[in-house]
Amino acid sequence: LDHIKSYLCSNACPNFNLKLSTTLISSVRQNSPKTSMSSRSSSPFLLLLKDSNTNVEFHHKTDKLIDCSGTYSNPSPLGLSSQPALNERSLNSEITRSLNAEIPVGSKILLVGSGATAITFLKKIVEACENADNNVQTEVIWLTRRGKDEIYHRIPSDPLPQRDNLSVLAHTLLQNCGSNNLKLTHLQSEILSLSKSPDQWTVGLTSRTTPTVTCSTIIGATGFRPDTSIYSELQVHTCYASEGPMKLAGYLLSQSGG
C-alpha cells in the first residue's frame, strides 16, 4: 500500500489523497435528509470517518462515493436459520473467520459452513497437516446444514477450474474420512449455543443424536454480508434477499436462471 500511495500521490495524480487505517462509519447527502426527494444529486456526500490508530473521528466531503468495502468485515452468523447462536456475539472475536489465520494442527477443530470458503479452509487444514509431524493428528468436525451428499455440487463444464477442484477435494475427503494426519467427520446440524472455557469450546446443536460437541477452535465459514450501515442514510435500492444493489442483484438472478 505504501508503494501505491507513493505513486498515486506523485505528479501522476496530484489531487489524490489516500487515507490508510481509516474506517467509514456513515455517509449522508449534506443538507439532504434521507426522506428528502429533491436536489439530492447536487448535494455533496458528507462522510463520518474514524482514524483507527488514534480513534479520532472526523468529517470529509466528496462529490462522488464508490463503495468498494466488500463484505469480509461483516460475517454471517453461525446460529439457527442464520441468526446468531446464543452467546455468539460476545464470543465473536474468538471465532476464526480469516483465511489468513494460522491453522492449529494437532487440535480439534469445528468447521462451520458448506460453501467455497469452508472448503478453502479445509484445503488449508489438509496442507497444514501434510507439513506437520507425522505423529501430530488433527481432528475436524465439519458442521453443515446440508446433508453429506448435498455439499457443494460440481458445476458441469465449470469455467472456474479452482472452484471445481474445491468440489472434488470436498467429496474426496468426505469419502475417505480425511487424509494423512487428518480425521474428518461430517455432522449435519445447526448451532444453538456457544460457550467457552480458556481452552475449550462447548457447542450446543439441534441434532438429537449429537446435542453437543467440544473443540479447541471454531472456524466460521458461513459467508459474509454487505455492511449496510455505512450507506443506511442514503437512498440505495437494495435486494431484500442478498442486500446488494437491486439492478446488480436482478441481473445476477436472471443469469442464474432464477
N, C-alpha and C positions, 0 to 999 in steps of 0.2 A: 504493500500500500504506500509506503514511503516513496518508492520509485515512481509509482503512478502519480502521487501528489506532486513530486518534483517536476514531472513532465507537464501535467495539466496546469500547474501554477507558473509555468515558464512563459516565454513570449508567445508560445504556440496557442495558449489560452489565457490571455492576460486578465480576463474578468472572472476566471474560475476560482472558486473558494471551496476547498474540501475540508469538512469538519469531521475528524475522526473521534471515536469514543463519544458519540452524541446520539441521544435517543429522542425520537419524535413521540411526544406524548399526545398531542392533539393538533388538529388542523381545522380552521374555520375560514369562511369568507369574511374579511373585515367589514364591519358595519352592515353585514347582511346575515341576520339570524337564519337558522335552518328553515324556519317557516316562511321566510320571505321568498316571493316568487318573481321579483322584478330586480333588474340591474345587478344580478349576481355575477354574471360573466365579466363585468367590468371592474369588479372588486378584487383586490389582490388577496392572496392567501396569507393568513396570519398563522404562523406555526409556533407552538409551545415546545421548546426543546430543553433537553437536560444534558449537561456535561457529566458523563459517567465517572470521570476522575474526581471531580470536585463536588458533585451533586448540586451544582448551581443551575437553576432554571433561567431561561431567557427566551425572548421573542425574536422571530425573524420573519421578514416579509418576502414574498416571492410572487411573480406573475404566473408561473407555471408550477405544477406539482405532479410528479410522477411517482407512483407507489411501486417501488421495487423491493419492498421489505421482505417478501417471501412469506413463508409460514413456519419456519423452524423454531421461532420463538414462542409458538403457541401450540403445543402438542395436544392431541385429542386425549380425553380421559381414558382410564383403564377399566372403569366400572361397568355395571349393568346397563345395557342399552345406551352406551356412550355417555353415561353420567359418571361423574367422579365417584370412585369407590369410597366407602366410609373411611375417613382419615387420610385419603389420598392428597388432598390439598395441603395439609400440614406437613406431609412427608414428601411432597413433590420434588424438593431439591435433592433428595437421596435416591431418586429413581434414575437409572441410566437411560438417556434418550439420544445422546450424540454418538454418531458412528465413529467419531474420533476418540471415544473413550477407550481406555485400556481394558482388555478382556482379562478377567481374573481366573486364569487357568487353575485347575486343582480345586475348584469350588463348585457349589451347587447353584445353578442359575435358572431363574424363571424368565422365559422369553414370552412376551405377550404380543400377539398380533399375527396376521397371516398374509400380509401383502409383501411387496418387493423389499420394503425396508426391513421387515422381520427376517426375510431370507438372506438379505445382505448381512445382517448381524450374525446369522447362523454361519454364513460363509467366513466371516471374520473369526468366529469361535473355532471353526474347523482349522483354519490356518494357524491360529494361536496354539491349538492342541498339537498340531503337527510339528511345531517348532519347540514344543516343550519337552521335558524329560520323559522318557518312556514310562517311568513309574508314576507319573502325575496323571491322575484320572479326573476328568471334568464331567459333571452331570448336568444336563439341560432338560428342563421340563418345558415343552413348547405348548403354550396355552392358546387355544383359538376358539372362536365361536363356531366355526365351521367344522364339519367332520374331516377326518383324515383324507378322504378321497376328494374333498372339495377344495383343498388348499391350492390356490394359485394355479389355475388351469393354463395349460400351454395354448398359445395363440397360433393357429395354423399359418405357416409362412411368416412368422413374426419378423417385421423389419428391424427389430432391435435384438441382435443376437445375444447381448449380455443379459437381457431380460429372459430370453429363452433358456439361457444357461442357468439362471437362478431357479427357474421352474424345475429343470432336470435335477439340479442339486437337491432341492427340497424333497422331491419324491424319492430320490435315491437314498438320502439319509433316513427318511421315514421307513422305507422298506428294510433297510439294514440296521435300524435302531441305533444309528450313529456311525462312527468311523473310529480310526485309531485314537486311543486315549479319550474318546468321547462317547458317553452313553446318552442317547436321546430318547425321551419318552414324550409321546403326544397325549394331550389331555384336552378334550372338548368340554368347555365350561365357560362361565363368566365370573368376574371378580366381584364379590360383595363388599369385602372389607380388607384393610391393611393395618398391620401393627408391627412394631419393630423394637427389638432389644438391641443392645450395642453391636451384636454380631450375627443377628438372625432376623429374617422377616417371617411373619406368620400371615398367610393369605387365606381369607375365607372365600369359598367358592359356592356356586349354585349347584354343583354336582352332588347328587345323593350318595354316590359311591365313594367320592373323594371330596369331603366337605372342606378340608383344609390341606394346604401344602406349606412346607417351610423351605427357605432358601437363604443364601447369603447375599445374593444380588438379584435385583429385578431390572430387566431391560424392557422398557416400554416402547413398542414399535407399532402403535395403533394409528399412526398417521398424524397429520398436522392440519391446522385450520388457519385461515387468514385472521389477523388481528384487526377486527373491525372497529375497535375503539379509536384508532388513530384517525379515522375518517367518519366517525359516527355523527358529527355535526355538519357534514356535507351532504348534498343531495345526490347520493350514489345509489343507483338502482341495482340491487344485488339479487342473486338467485336464492330462494328460500332454502334450497337443499344444500348447495355447495358453498354458498356465501361469496361466490365470485361475481364479477361484473355480469350483468344479465345478458348482454349481447354475446360475450365470450362463452358463457355457460350454455346459452342456447345453441351456439354454433357447435360446440363440442358434443352436446347431446345429440344434435342431428347427425353428426359424423359417426357416432357410436350406434346409430340405428334406434335411438330411444324416442 
